[in-house]
Amino acid sequence: RYPNPQKRLEAGFDKLIEIKRLTASNSRAFCRALKSSPNHQIEIRNSLDKTIDFSYSLSFS
């Protein structure tokens, strides 16, 4: 599971970088999750959208 926006906010910038890191092993798991069901695709897309919005808002704070 991905951390919720509140946990990402509390983690701070250094931890945010670790959270967003996509290693080779994580990328394989990510691809398997995308293929497993349409619901996973929607959940992952929504999580990525929130992460991108969150990161974008941090750049202007």
TIBARO-255124 format. One record per atom (N, C-alpha, C): residue number from 0; residue in one letter; atom name; x, y, z. Coordinates in pm, 1 decimal. Layout:
<pts>
<pt><resi>NUM</resi><resn>A</resn><name>CA</name><px>X</px><py>Y</py><pz>Z</pz></pt>
...
</pts>
This chain:
<pts>
<pt><resi>0</resi><resn>R</resn><name>N</name><px>83.0</px><py>-119.0</py><pz>0.0</pz></pt>
<pt><resi>0</resi><resn>R</resn><name>CA</name><px>0.0</px><py>0.0</py><pz>0.0</pz></pt>
<pt><resi>0</resi><resn>R</resn><name>C</name><px>86.6</px><py>124.1</py><pz>0.0</pz></pt>
<pt><resi>1</resi><resn>Y</resn><name>N</name><px>32.3</px><py>227.8</py><pz>-54.1</pz></pt>
<pt><resi>1</resi><resn>Y</resn><name>CA</name><px>101.3</px><py>356.3</py><pz>-54.8</pz></pt>
<pt><resi>1</resi><resn>Y</resn><name>C</name><px>65.0</px><py>432.6</py><pz>71.0</pz></pt>
<pt><resi>2</resi><resn>P</resn><name>N</name><px>157.6</px><py>510.4</py><pz>126.3</pz></pt>
<pt><resi>2</resi><resn>P</resn><name>CA</name><px>124.4</px><py>592.4</py><pz>243.3</pz></pt>
<pt><resi>2</resi><resn>P</resn><name>C</name><px>19.9</px><py>697.6</py><pz>206.4</pz></pt>
<pt><resi>3</resi><resn>N</resn><name>N</name><px>-66.7</px><py>726.5</py><pz>301.4</pz></pt>
<pt><resi>3</resi><resn>N</resn><name>CA</name><px>-167.4</px><py>828.6</py><pz>273.2</pz></pt>
<pt><resi>3</resi><resn>N</resn><name>C</name><px>-101.8</px><py>966.8</py><pz>274.5</pz></pt>
<pt><resi>4</resi><resn>P</resn><name>N</name><px>-169.7</px><py>1067.0</py><pz>219.1</pz></pt>
<pt><resi>4</resi><resn>P</resn><name>CA</name><px>-110.1</px><py>1201.6</py><pz>210.6</pz></pt>
<pt><resi>4</resi><resn>P</resn><name>C</name><px>-67.2</px><py>1258.2</py><pz>345.7</pz></pt>
<pt><resi>5</resi><resn>Q</resn><name>N</name><px>-142.9</px><py>1229.8</py><pz>452.1</pz></pt>
<pt><resi>5</resi><resn>Q</resn><name>CA</name><px>-106.7</px><py>1281.5</py><pz>584.5</pz></pt>
<pt><resi>5</resi><resn>Q</resn><name>C</name><px>26.6</px><py>1222.9</py><pz>630.6</pz></pt>
<pt><resi>6</resi><resn>K</resn><name>N</name><px>46.7</px><py>1092.8</py><pz>610.2</pz></pt>
<pt><resi>6</resi><resn>K</resn><name>CA</name><px>173.1</px><py>1030.5</py><pz>649.7</pz></pt>
<pt><resi>6</resi><resn>K</resn><name>C</name><px>288.1</px><py>1085.6</py><pz>566.7</pz></pt>
<pt><resi>7</resi><resn>R</resn><name>N</name><px>264.4</px><py>1111.2</py><pz>439.3</pz></pt>
<pt><resi>7</resi><resn>R</resn><name>CA</name><px>369.6</px><py>1169.0</py><pz>355.4</pz></pt>
<pt><resi>7</resi><resn>R</resn><name>C</name><px>405.0</px><py>1308.9</py><pz>404.5</pz></pt>
<pt><resi>8</resi><resn>L</resn><name>N</name><px>304.7</px><py>1384.4</py><pz>444.3</pz></pt>
<pt><resi>8</resi><resn>L</resn><name>CA</name><px>328.2</px><py>1519.8</py><pz>494.6</pz></pt>
<pt><resi>8</resi><resn>L</resn><name>C</name><px>409.3</px><py>1515.1</py><pz>623.9</pz></pt>
<pt><resi>9</resi><resn>E</resn><name>N</name><px>373.8</px><py>1421.8</py><pz>713.4</pz></pt>
<pt><resi>9</resi><resn>E</resn><name>CA</name><px>443.5</px><py>1409.5</py><pz>840.8</pz></pt>
<pt><resi>9</resi><resn>E</resn><name>C</name><px>585.4</px><py>1356.1</py><pz>823.5</pz></pt>
<pt><resi>10</resi><resn>A</resn><name>N</name><px>608.7</px><py>1279.2</py><pz>717.4</pz></pt>
<pt><resi>10</resi><resn>A</resn><name>CA</name><px>739.5</px><py>1216.5</py><pz>697.6</pz></pt>
<pt><resi>10</resi><resn>A</resn><name>C</name><px>847.4</px><py>1318.7</py><pz>663.7</pz></pt>
<pt><resi>11</resi><resn>G</resn><name>N</name><px>810.6</px><py>1426.2</py><pz>599.3</pz></pt>
<pt><resi>11</resi><resn>G</resn><name>CA</name><px>909.3</px><py>1525.9</py><pz>559.2</pz></pt>
<pt><resi>11</resi><resn>G</resn><name>C</name><px>971.6</px><py>1492.7</py><pz>424.8</pz></pt>
<pt><resi>12</resi><resn>F</resn><name>N</name><px>1047.6</px><py>1587.0</py><pz>372.7</pz></pt>
<pt><resi>12</resi><resn>F</resn><name>CA</name><px>1100.0</px><py>1576.1</py><pz>236.4</pz></pt>
<pt><resi>12</resi><resn>F</resn><name>C</name><px>1193.6</px><py>1457.0</py><pz>218.0</pz></pt>
<pt><resi>13</resi><resn>D</resn><name>N</name><px>1285.6</px><py>1433.5</py><pz>313.4</pz></pt>
<pt><resi>13</resi><resn>D</resn><name>CA</name><px>1381.4</px><py>1323.8</py><pz>299.4</pz></pt>
<pt><resi>13</resi><resn>D</resn><name>C</name><px>1311.8</px><py>1188.9</py><pz>288.7</pz></pt>
<pt><resi>14</resi><resn>K</resn><name>N</name><px>1212.1</px><py>1167.1</py><pz>370.9</pz></pt>
<pt><resi>14</resi><resn>K</resn><name>CA</name><px>1138.3</px><py>1040.7</py><pz>366.5</pz></pt>
<pt><resi>14</resi><resn>K</resn><name>C</name><px>1051.6</px><py>1033.2</py><pz>241.7</pz></pt>
<pt><resi>15</resi><resn>L</resn><name>N</name><px>1002.4</px><py>1145.8</py><pz>195.2</pz></pt>
<pt><resi>15</resi><resn>L</resn><name>CA</name><px>920.0</px><py>1147.4</py><pz>74.5</pz></pt>
<pt><resi>15</resi><resn>L</resn><name>C</name><px>999.1</px><py>1093.3</py><pz>-43.9</pz></pt>
<pt><resi>16</resi><resn>I</resn><name>N</name><px>1126.9</px><py>1127.5</py><pz>-51.7</pz></pt>
<pt><resi>16</resi><resn>I</resn><name>CA</name><px>1211.7</px><py>1076.7</py><pz>-159.0</pz></pt>
<pt><resi>16</resi><resn>I</resn><name>C</name><px>1219.6</px><py>924.4</py><pz>-150.9</pz></pt>
<pt><resi>17</resi><resn>E</resn><name>N</name><px>1237.5</px><py>868.0</py><pz>-29.4</pz></pt>
<pt><resi>17</resi><resn>E</resn><name>CA</name><px>1243.3</px><py>723.1</py><pz>-12.9</pz></pt>
<pt><resi>17</resi><resn>E</resn><name>C</name><px>1111.2</px><py>658.3</py><pz>-51.2</pz></pt>
<pt><resi>18</resi><resn>I</resn><name>N</name><px>1001.0</px><py>719.5</py><pz>-14.1</pz></pt>
<pt><resi>18</resi><resn>I</resn><name>CA</name><px>869.1</px><py>664.8</py><pz>-44.5</pz></pt>
<pt><resi>18</resi><resn>I</resn><name>C</name><px>848.2</px><py>656.5</py><pz>-194.9</pz></pt>
<pt><resi>19</resi><resn>K</resn><name>N</name><px>894.6</px><py>756.1</py><pz>-268.1</pz></pt>
<pt><resi>19</resi><resn>K</resn><name>CA</name><px>868.8</px><py>762.6</py><pz>-411.6</pz></pt>
<pt><resi>19</resi><resn>K</resn><name>C</name><px>967.3</px><py>680.6</py><pz>-493.6</pz></pt>
<pt><resi>20</resi><resn>R</resn><name>N</name><px>1076.5</px><py>633.6</py><pz>-430.6</pz></pt>
<pt><resi>20</resi><resn>R</resn><name>CA</name><px>1178.3</px><py>558.6</py><pz>-504.2</pz></pt>
<pt><resi>20</resi><resn>R</resn><name>C</name><px>1118.0</px><py>429.0</py><pz>-558.6</pz></pt>
<pt><resi>21</resi><resn>L</resn><name>N</name><px>1140.2</px><py>402.7</py><pz>-684.2</pz></pt>
<pt><resi>21</resi><resn>L</resn><name>CA</name><px>1086.4</px><py>283.0</py><pz>-747.8</pz></pt>
<pt><resi>21</resi><resn>L</resn><name>C</name><px>1203.7</px><py>195.2</py><pz>-789.7</pz></pt>
<pt><resi>22</resi><resn>T</resn><name>N</name><px>1237.2</px><py>97.9</py><pz>-706.4</pz></pt>
<pt><resi>22</resi><resn>T</resn><name>CA</name><px>1348.3</px><py>8.6</py><pz>-736.7</pz></pt>
<pt><resi>22</resi><resn>T</resn><name>C</name><px>1304.0</px><py>-95.3</py><pz>-838.7</pz></pt>
<pt><resi>23</resi><resn>A</resn><name>N</name><px>1399.4</px><py>-171.1</py><pz>-889.8</pz></pt>
<pt><resi>23</resi><resn>A</resn><name>CA</name><px>1367.4</px><py>-273.1</py><pz>-989.9</pz></pt>
<pt><resi>23</resi><resn>A</resn><name>C</name><px>1268.8</px><py>-375.2</py><pz>-934.4</pz></pt>
<pt><resi>24</resi><resn>S</resn><name>N</name><px>1290.3</px><py>-420.8</py><pz>-811.6</pz></pt>
<pt><resi>24</resi><resn>S</resn><name>CA</name><px>1198.5</px><py>-520.3</py><pz>-754.4</pz></pt>
<pt><resi>24</resi><resn>S</resn><name>C</name><px>1060.1</px><py>-459.8</py><pz>-732.3</pz></pt>
<pt><resi>25</resi><resn>N</resn><name>N</name><px>1054.8</px><py>-334.5</py><pz>-688.5</pz></pt>
<pt><resi>25</resi><resn>N</resn><name>CA</name><px>925.5</px><py>-268.7</py><pz>-670.0</pz></pt>
<pt><resi>25</resi><resn>N</resn><name>C</name><px>855.2</px><py>-246.1</py><pz>-802.8</pz></pt>
<pt><resi>26</resi><resn>S</resn><name>N</name><px>930.7</px><py>-218.0</py><pz>-907.5</pz></pt>
<pt><resi>26</resi><resn>S</resn><name>CA</name><px>867.0</px><py>-193.6</py><pz>-1036.9</pz></pt>
<pt><resi>26</resi><resn>S</resn><name>C</name><px>802.6</px><py>-320.7</py><pz>-1090.7</pz></pt>
<pt><resi>27</resi><resn>R</resn><name>N</name><px>864.1</px><py>-436.8</py><pz>-1065.0</pz></pt>
<pt><resi>27</resi><resn>R</resn><name>CA</name><px>802.1</px><py>-563.2</py><pz>-1107.6</pz></pt>
<pt><resi>27</resi><resn>R</resn><name>C</name><px>672.3</px><py>-586.7</py><pz>-1031.6</pz></pt>
<pt><resi>28</resi><resn>A</resn><name>N</name><px>673.0</px><py>-562.4</py><pz>-901.5</pz></pt>
<pt><resi>28</resi><resn>A</resn><name>CA</name><px>551.6</px><py>-577.5</py><pz>-820.9</pz></pt>
<pt><resi>28</resi><resn>A</resn><name>C</name><px>445.1</px><py>-478.3</py><pz>-866.4</pz></pt>
<pt><resi>29</resi><resn>F</resn><name>N</name><px>488.0</px><py>-358.0</py><pz>-899.2</pz></pt>
<pt><resi>29</resi><resn>F</resn><name>CA</name><px>397.9</px><py>-253.9</py><pz>-948.2</pz></pt>
<pt><resi>29</resi><resn>F</resn><name>C</name><px>329.1</px><py>-300.2</py><pz>-1077.1</pz></pt>
<pt><resi>30</resi><resn>C</resn><name>N</name><px>407.1</px><py>-355.2</py><pz>-1169.6</pz></pt>
<pt><resi>30</resi><resn>C</resn><name>CA</name><px>350.9</px><py>-403.0</py><pz>-1296.8</pz></pt>
<pt><resi>30</resi><resn>C</resn><name>C</name><px>255.6</px><py>-519.6</py><pz>-1274.7</pz></pt>
<pt><resi>31</resi><resn>R</resn><name>N</name><px>289.5</px><py>-610.6</py><pz>-1183.1</pz></pt>
<pt><resi>31</resi><resn>R</resn><name>CA</name><px>198.9</px><py>-722.8</py><pz>-1153.2</pz></pt>
<pt><resi>31</resi><resn>R</resn><name>C</name><px>67.5</px><py>-670.3</py><pz>-1096.6</pz></pt>
<pt><resi>32</resi><resn>A</resn><name>N</name><px>74.9</px><py>-571.6</py><pz>-1009.4</pz></pt>
<pt><resi>32</resi><resn>A</resn><name>CA</name><px>-46.6</px><py>-515.3</py><pz>-950.2</pz></pt>
<pt><resi>32</resi><resn>A</resn><name>C</name><px>-133.0</px><py>-448.6</py><pz>-1056.7</pz></pt>
<pt><resi>33</resi><resn>L</resn><name>N</name><px>-69.8</px><py>-380.0</py><pz>-1151.0</pz></pt>
<pt><resi>33</resi><resn>L</resn><name>CA</name><px>-146.2</px><py>-315.8</py><pz>-1258.5</pz></pt>
<pt><resi>33</resi><resn>L</resn><name>C</name><px>-220.1</px><py>-417.7</py><pz>-1343.7</pz></pt>
<pt><resi>34</resi><resn>K</resn><name>N</name><px>-156.8</px><py>-532.6</py><pz>-1367.4</pz></pt>
<pt><resi>34</resi><resn>K</resn><name>CA</name><px>-217.4</px><py>-635.7</py><pz>-1451.8</pz></pt>
<pt><resi>34</resi><resn>K</resn><name>C</name><px>-323.2</px><py>-716.6</py><pz>-1378.1</pz></pt>
<pt><resi>35</resi><resn>S</resn><name>N</name><px>-320.0</px><py>-716.3</py><pz>-1245.0</pz></pt>
<pt><resi>35</resi><resn>S</resn><name>CA</name><px>-403.6</px><py>-808.0</py><pz>-1168.4</pz></pt>
<pt><resi>35</resi><resn>S</resn><name>C</name><px>-553.1</px><py>-777.3</py><pz>-1175.3</pz></pt>
<pt><resi>36</resi><resn>S</resn><name>N</name><px>-589.6</px><py>-650.5</py><pz>-1180.1</pz></pt>
<pt><resi>36</resi><resn>S</resn><name>CA</name><px>-732.6</px><py>-618.9</py><pz>-1188.0</pz></pt>
<pt><resi>36</resi><resn>S</resn><name>C</name><px>-753.5</px><py>-472.2</py><pz>-1223.2</pz></pt>
<pt><resi>37</resi><resn>P</resn><name>N</name><px>-867.7</px><py>-442.4</py><pz>-1284.8</pz></pt>
<pt><resi>37</resi><resn>P</resn><name>CA</name><px>-899.6</px><py>-301.8</py><pz>-1314.5</pz></pt>
<pt><resi>37</resi><resn>P</resn><name>C</name><px>-909.3</px><py>-217.0</py><pz>-1187.4</pz></pt>
<pt><resi>38</resi><resn>N</resn><name>N</name><px>-954.5</px><py>-278.1</py><pz>-1077.5</pz></pt>
<pt><resi>38</resi><resn>N</resn><name>CA</name><px>-964.5</px><py>-202.3</py><pz>-952.1</pz></pt>
<pt><resi>38</resi><resn>N</resn><name>C</name><px>-827.6</px><py>-159.2</py><pz>-902.6</pz></pt>
<pt><resi>39</resi><resn>H</resn><name>N</name><px>-727.6</px><py>-247.9</py><pz>-916.2</pz></pt>
<pt><resi>39</resi><resn>H</resn><name>CA</name><px>-592.1</px><py>-209.6</py><pz>-877.0</pz></pt>
<pt><resi>39</resi><resn>H</resn><name>C</name><px>-541.5</px><py>-96.5</py><pz>-965.4</pz></pt>
<pt><resi>40</resi><resn>Q</resn><name>N</name><px>-573.6</px><py>-101.5</py><pz>-1093.2</pz></pt>
<pt><resi>40</resi><resn>Q</resn><name>CA</name><px>-530.6</px><py>4.8</py><pz>-1184.5</pz></pt>
<pt><resi>40</resi><resn>Q</resn><name>C</name><px>-587.0</px><py>139.0</py><pz>-1140.0</pz></pt>
<pt><resi>41</resi><resn>I</resn><name>N</name><px>-713.5</px><py>141.0</py><pz>-1105.4</pz></pt>
<pt><resi>41</resi><resn>I</resn><name>CA</name><px>-778.4</px><py>265.1</py><pz>-1061.3</pz></pt>
<pt><resi>41</resi><resn>I</resn><name>C</name><px>-717.1</px><py>313.4</py><pz>-930.3</pz></pt>
<pt><resi>42</resi><resn>E</resn><name>N</name><px>-696.7</px><py>220.2</py><pz>-835.2</pz></pt>
<pt><resi>42</resi><resn>E</resn><name>CA</name><px>-640.2</px><py>257.2</py><pz>-705.2</pz></pt>
<pt><resi>42</resi><resn>E</resn><name>C</name><px>-499.3</px><py>314.2</py><pz>-720.9</pz></pt>
<pt><resi>43</resi><resn>I</resn><name>N</name><px>-417.8</px><py>250.3</py><pz>-803.8</pz></pt>
<pt><resi>43</resi><resn>I</resn><name>CA</name><px>-280.8</px><py>297.2</py><pz>-825.0</pz></pt>
<pt><resi>43</resi><resn>I</resn><name>C</name><px>-280.5</px><py>431.4</py><pz>-896.5</pz></pt>
<pt><resi>44</resi><resn>R</resn><name>N</name><px>-365.4</px><py>446.9</py><pz>-996.8</pz></pt>
<pt><resi>44</resi><resn>R</resn><name>CA</name><px>-373.5</px><py>574.3</py><pz>-1069.1</pz></pt>
<pt><resi>44</resi><resn>R</resn><name>C</name><px>-413.5</px><py>687.3</py><pz>-974.5</pz></pt>
<pt><resi>45</resi><resn>N</resn><name>N</name><px>-512.4</px><py>662.3</py><pz>-890.8</pz></pt>
<pt><resi>45</resi><resn>N</resn><name>CA</name><px>-556.3</px><py>764.9</py><pz>-795.2</pz></pt>
<pt><resi>45</resi><resn>N</resn><name>C</name><px>-445.8</px><py>799.2</py><pz>-696.2</pz></pt>
<pt><resi>46</resi><resn>S</resn><name>N</name><px>-374.4</px><py>697.7</py><pz>-650.0</pz></pt>
<pt><resi>46</resi><resn>S</resn><name>CA</name><px>-264.8</px><py>722.0</py><pz>-556.3</pz></pt>
<pt><resi>46</resi><resn>S</resn><name>C</name><px>-154.0</px><py>803.3</py><pz>-621.4</pz></pt>
<pt><resi>47</resi><resn>L</resn><name>N</name><px>-120.0</px><py>770.7</py><pz>-745.6</pz></pt>
<pt><resi>47</resi><resn>L</resn><name>CA</name><px>-16.8</px><py>846.4</py><pz>-816.5</pz></pt>
<pt><resi>47</resi><resn>L</resn><name>C</name><px>-60.4</px><py>990.2</py><pz>-840.3</pz></pt>
<pt><resi>48</resi><resn>D</resn><name>N</name><px>-187.1</px><py>1009.0</py><pz>-875.8</pz></pt>
<pt><resi>48</resi><resn>D</resn><name>CA</name><px>-238.4</px><py>1145.0</py><pz>-895.4</pz></pt>
<pt><resi>48</resi><resn>D</resn><name>C</name><px>-225.0</px><py>1226.5</py><pz>-767.0</pz></pt>
<pt><resi>49</resi><resn>K</resn><name>N</name><px>-259.1</px><py>1165.9</py><pz>-652.9</pz></pt>
<pt><resi>49</resi><resn>K</resn><name>CA</name><px>-248.0</px><py>1236.2</py><pz>-524.5</pz></pt>
<pt><resi>49</resi><resn>K</resn><name>C</name><px>-102.6</px><py>1267.8</py><pz>-493.2</pz></pt>
<pt><resi>50</resi><resn>T</resn><name>N</name><px>-13.0</px><py>1172.0</py><pz>-521.1</pz></pt>
<pt><resi>50</resi><resn>T</resn><name>CA</name><px>129.8</px><py>1192.6</py><pz>-494.7</pz></pt>
<pt><resi>50</resi><resn>T</resn><name>C</name><px>184.0</px><py>1306.3</py><pz>-578.9</pz></pt>
<pt><resi>51</resi><resn>I</resn><name>N</name><px>146.4</px><py>1309.1</py><pz>-705.4</pz></pt>
<pt><resi>51</resi><resn>I</resn><name>CA</name><px>192.8</px><py>1415.0</py><pz>-794.9</pz></pt>
<pt><resi>51</resi><resn>I</resn><name>C</name><px>139.2</px><py>1550.0</py><pz>-749.0</pz></pt>
<pt><resi>52</resi><resn>D</resn><name>N</name><px>10.7</px><py>1556.0</py><pz>-714.6</pz></pt>
<pt><resi>52</resi><resn>D</resn><name>CA</name><px>-48.0</px><py>1680.8</py><pz>-664.6</pz></pt>
<pt><resi>52</resi><resn>D</resn><name>C</name><px>20.9</px><py>1725.3</py><pz>-536.2</pz></pt>
<pt><resi>53</resi><resn>F</resn><name>N</name><px>48.3</px><py>1630.3</py><pz>-445.7</pz></pt>
<pt><resi>53</resi><resn>F</resn><name>CA</name><px>113.0</px><py>1660.3</py><pz>-318.3</pz></pt>
<pt><resi>53</resi><resn>F</resn><name>C</name><px>253.8</px><py>1714.3</py><pz>-342.3</pz></pt>
<pt><resi>54</resi><resn>S</resn><name>N</name><px>330.2</px><py>1647.6</py><pz>-428.6</pz></pt>
<pt><resi>54</resi><resn>S</resn><name>CA</name><px>466.9</px><py>1691.6</py><pz>-458.5</pz></pt>
<pt><resi>54</resi><resn>S</resn><name>C</name><px>466.6</px><py>1828.7</py><pz>-523.6</pz></pt>
<pt><resi>55</resi><resn>Y</resn><name>N</name><px>372.1</px><py>1851.8</py><pz>-612.8</pz></pt>
<pt><resi>55</resi><resn>Y</resn><name>CA</name><px>361.3</px><py>1980.2</py><pz>-681.4</pz></pt>
<pt><resi>55</resi><resn>Y</resn><name>C</name><px>330.6</px><py>2091.2</py><pz>-581.2</pz></pt>
<pt><resi>56</resi><resn>S</resn><name>N</name><px>240.6</px><py>2062.6</py><pz>-486.3</pz></pt>
<pt><resi>56</resi><resn>S</resn><name>CA</name><px>205.9</px><py>2165.2</py><pz>-387.3</pz></pt>
<pt><resi>56</resi><resn>S</resn><name>C</name><px>324.3</px><py>2194.7</py><pz>-295.5</pz></pt>
<pt><resi>57</resi><resn>L</resn><name>N</name><px>409.2</px><py>2094.9</py><pz>-267.1</pz></pt>
<pt><resi>57</resi><resn>L</resn><name>CA</name><px>527.6</px><py>2118.1</py><pz>-184.1</pz></pt>
<pt><resi>57</resi><resn>L</resn><name>C</name><px>626.3</px><py>2211.0</py><pz>-252.8</pz></pt>
<pt><resi>58</resi><resn>S</resn><name>N</name><px>633.2</px><py>2203.6</py><pz>-384.1</pz></pt>
<pt><resi>58</resi><resn>S</resn><name>CA</name><px>730.7</px><py>2285.2</py><pz>-456.1</pz></pt>
<pt><resi>58</resi><resn>S</resn><name>C</name><px>696.4</px><py>2434.0</py><pz>-450.2</pz></pt>
<pt><resi>59</resi><resn>F</resn><name>N</name><px>572.9</px><py>2467.7</py><pz>-415.4</pz></pt>
<pt><resi>59</resi><resn>F</resn><name>CA</name><px>532.0</px><py>2607.8</py><pz>-407.1</pz></pt>
<pt><resi>59</resi><resn>F</resn><name>C</name><px>510.7</px><py>2655.1</py><pz>-264.0</pz></pt>
<pt><resi>60</resi><resn>S</resn><name>N</name><px>546.8</px><py>2570.6</py><pz>-163.8</pz></pt>
<pt><resi>60</resi><resn>S</resn><name>CA</name><px>527.2</px><py>2614.0</py><pz>-25.3</pz></pt>
<pt><resi>60</resi><resn>S</resn><name>C</name><px>647.0</px><py>2687.2</py><pz>27.5</pz></pt>
</pts>
